[in-house]
């Protein structure tokens, strides 16, 4: 059966490309690739979170979940250690926009990028199902 097997990339406009790339380099904690973006290995995510690593593509009803952004979408970035990433970002002067939350499927924190996009950081929690 032919079907979509994952998200191949996220591409977006921004007001200041260099400033936005610099901000994301701090958040992601890695250098740009040769094409001016970042590659995320499905293999690496699967090794860290064998049951929890996945990409989610989901339409949302209109709600306040993306606030304080006024944009109609949010970007979720999977992290390997939410506490470590947040500690590193704090030293970079990047602050959370709302309190952290933990659910049975993961730990979450939220940031705003330089263009007003809400960025959700997600550390999956391995479950038995």
C-alpha positions in Angstrom: 0.0 0.0 0.0 1.4 3.4 -0.9 1.2 6.0 1.9 2.9 8.9 3.5 5.6 7.6 6.0 6.7 10.8 7.7 7.2 14.5 7.7 10.0 15.3 5.2 10.6 18.9 6.3 9.2 22.1 7.6 9.8 25.2 5.6 8.7 28.7 6.5 9.2 32.4 5.7 10.7 34.7 8.3 11.4 38.4 8.6 15.2 38.1 9.2 16.6 34.8 8.0 20.0 35.2 9.6 18.5 36.1 13.0 16.0 33.3 12.8 18.7 30.7 11.9 20.9 32.0 14.8 17.9 31.6 17.3 17.2 28.1 16.1 20.9 27.1 16.2 20.7 28.0 20.0 17.5 26.1 20.5 18.5 23.0 18.4 22.0 23.0 19.8 23.7 22.1 16.6 25.1 23.7 13.5 23.3 24.3 10.2 23.6 21.7 7.5 25.1 22.6 4.0 21.6 23.8 2.9 20.9 26.3 5.7 18.7 24.1 7.9 19.0 21.1 10.2 18.7 17.4 9.6 17.1 15.2 12.3 17.8 11.5 12.1 14.8 9.2 12.6 17.3 6.5 13.6 18.7 8.6 16.4 15.3 9.5 17.7 14.2 5.8 17.5 17.3 4.7 19.4 16.6 7.2 22.2 12.8 6.6 22.3 12.1 3.2 20.7 8.3 3.4 21.4 7.8 7.1 21.7 9.7 8.6 18.7 7.2 9.7 16.1 6.2 12.6 14.0 2.6 13.8 14.5 0.6 15.5 11.8 -2.6 16.8 13.3 -5.3 19.3 12.3 -6.6 21.4 15.3 -9.9 23.1 15.9 -9.4 26.8 16.5 -8.3 27.2 20.2 -5.9 29.1 22.3 -3.3 26.2 22.3 -1.0 28.1 19.9 -1.1 31.3 22.0 0.7 33.6 22.6 1.3 33.2 18.8 -1.3 34.6 16.4 -0.1 32.2 13.7 -2.4 29.2 12.8 0.3 26.6 13.4 3.0 25.6 15.9 6.2 23.6 15.5 6.9 20.7 17.8 10.6 19.8 18.2 11.5 16.4 19.9 14.3 16.7 22.4 16.4 14.0 24.1 16.6 15.8 27.5 14.1 18.6 28.2 15.7 19.6 31.5 19.2 19.9 29.8 17.8 21.8 26.8 16.0 24.3 29.0 19.1 24.8 31.1 21.2 25.5 28.0 18.5 27.8 26.6 18.4 29.8 29.9 22.1 30.5 29.5 21.3 31.8 26.0 18.6 34.1 27.3 15.8 32.1 25.7 12.8 32.0 28.1 9.8 29.7 28.2 6.4 31.4 27.5 4.3 29.2 29.8 4.9 26.6 32.6 6.2 23.2 31.6 3.7 20.3 31.6 4.1 16.5 31.8 1.7 13.9 30.6 2.0 10.1 30.2 3.3 10.5 26.7 5.9 13.2 27.3 7.3 16.4 28.9 6.6 19.7 27.2 7.9 23.3 27.3 7.1 26.2 25.0 9.1 29.1 23.4 8.5 31.8 20.9 10.8 32.2 17.9 11.9 35.6 16.6 8.9 35.7 14.2 6.3 34.9 16.8 5.9 31.2 16.1 5.2 29.1 19.1 7.7 26.3 19.4 6.8 23.2 21.5 9.7 21.2 22.9 8.7 17.6 23.5 10.6 14.9 25.3 8.7 11.6 24.8 8.1 9.3 27.7 8.5 5.6 26.9 5.4 3.6 27.7 4.5 -0.1 27.5 1.9 0.5 24.7 
